[in-house]
Structure formats: structure tokens, C-alpha cells
């Protein structure tokens, strides 16, 4: 495995002293309460108060402002001292916000991750052991009887849906502007398949960016219904169509397109499947690819991340897939993805790095097309 230089030192050499390592071990042991205390320091507005108070606040002042009991505030503040999100002046006994507390409060990615973990994952993590042993998302039973979270996405409680989509969109949305330039300015794209198009957010950006492109969103029936509702009345919606497909069913093929398809788009999609399932999907993708078709795979490949916190978040996200999403997929590295692509009979043509929050676009071609484009799009 070839790691980005910023990850190599972190992941291949011991960098902590013994006391630092011991503290981190205890931090891990108390991880659940660290998370909840920090979340509540935000929810109760205490970190906001400390950020806005230049000279800090005493515990009594915080108690009065927060409307919490002195006991509750004392527990939260003292825990936060040990966590490292607040500091105290021993002379004045005033609390101030630390750098870590500031990032916790103001970094959009951190806020999205906290909501995602609390609303979507937290109770499901308890079943991670069973999920890893059984290869099934045992933590999903907390929400419903589905085999994957995608089947039940539109039935999840509203606040859970909100946090799930906020997490999903936050990372992909930041890469969309650069992705549009790649797909529409570096290649003549008039027909595009958006595989796993979800709510149609990307498709709407495509038809807005290019007045001639026709987009077909391929997804589960319930997702297609959600997409159709979401795009109704919006500019370019008449150039977006839906095609219901369950790509876990290996008998289901991609719809043919008269004249051939120019581009196939998979954004944060293949990480929702195991490697054998990815190979199956890519083989069916290959079946409709001509010499001129390009497959664009946008993923956050963890081994190509410029900043280590990004790789950390991605490797933790893999356990969401294990415990709640489907039980058998993860955030892949470049080697894994390339293996799947090659096994499907396709080739990587180019990789664009550093898009948005750390996305890559892997451009894939079909080196040996075995068929000619035929038939009308279904």
C-alpha cells in the first residue's frame, strides 16, 4: 500500500511517548462519555458562552446562563478539562475555551460528524461485534427490519434522516464544482447515468451546468420516488429520468442507451458494497461502455488524504458501514478499488486528487468494448 506522505509517518512509526500513549489508551476507554460530554457542552451552549467571553466565565456564571444545576455544570466542566476542550485560570477560577473546543464548536465537518454519530450510529455501535462476526448490519435493528439502511432510509425518523443526509451531502457537495468541470469541460458529455443518485442533488447540478445533458438516475424504487419528489418544479427537471434497479441483484443490467452513453457517475456509491459486489456492478457497467464512455468514480480514498484527520474520519466511517449500513462494505483505499476495477475488465485512465473535502475522481475506461450501443434507453 502506498500512503500519502502526510500519512506515512503517522501510520508507520511510533510517535507517542509512553505517558502520551497511556493517556490515549484511557481516552479510548472512556470514549463514549467523552463524546457525550462534548456533545452536551455544545447543545447546552456552554462552549458558545466561553467562546464569546474574552475573559472567561466562572462556574457560577455558567450555571446562571445555562439554567442547569451547579452539579451538572461542575460535572461537565471538570470532565471537559480532562478531555481538553476547556481551560481554567487557577487564580480567577474562570473557564475559557481551548483550541480543541473551538474546533469542536466551529468546524463544520466536526459538527456534521457529531450529529451523524449521535443520531444515526450511537446505539448501533453496541452491536458492532456481532456485525463484524456475522457480516450483517446488526445495529440497524434499532431502526427497523431492513437488510441495509438504504432500504429504510425514507422510513427513518426525521431527525435521523436529516443527520444522515447532512453527513452524506456535506462531503460530496464540496467536490461538485470541480467534478462538473471535469465531466463537462474535459469531455463532451450529453448523456449521463447517475448510479445511486439518491435525492437527485447531483443530477440537478448537472442539468443546471449544461443545458443539453440528459441524466438518468439509477437507484432503488423508494429512492427514485424520493428523487422525483425532490426535483419536481426545479430547473432542468424535465431532463432527469429515473430507472429503478437493485444493483445487489446480479441479474439486473444497466439500461441500454441509443448511440451509447457518454458518462457514468458513481459518487460515494461503491463504498456501499463489498468488493465482490463492486466487481459485479462494474462488470455490468462495462457491458454498456463503448470506447468513448467514461466511468467517473468519486470516492474519499483514505490512503490519498492530504490531512491525517481526514483519513481518521474515513477509517472510522468504515465501521458505520459494518454496524448499520450493510455489514460488508467500507471506505476503500486505492489498491482495493483498483483491484475491483481490473477484475471487472476495466482500466484506470486518470485519478484527480484533492477535490473538495478530500475526494478523488477515478476516471475509468473500457479498453476492450465487447458490444456496440443498441436499443433505446429503458
Secondary structure, 3 states (H helix, E strand, C coil): CCCCHHHHHHHHCCCCCHHHHHHHHHHHHCHHHHHHHHHHHHHCCHHHHHHHCCCCEEHHHHHHHHCCCHHHHHHHHHHHHHHCCEEEECCCCEEEECHHHHHHHHCHHHHHHHHHHHHHHCCHHHHHHHHHHHCCCHHHHHCCCCCCCCCCHHHCCHHHHHHHHHHHHHHHHHHHHHHHHHHHHCCCCCEEEEECCCCCHHHHHHHHHCCCCEEEEEECHHHHHHHHHHHCCCCCHHHEEEEECCCCCCCCCCCCCCCCCCEEEEECCHHHCCHHHHHHHHHHHHCCCCCCCEEEEEECCHHHCCCHHHHHHHHHHHHHHHHHHCCCCCCCCHHHHHHHHHHCCCEEEEEEEEECCCEEEEEEECCCCCCCCCCCCC
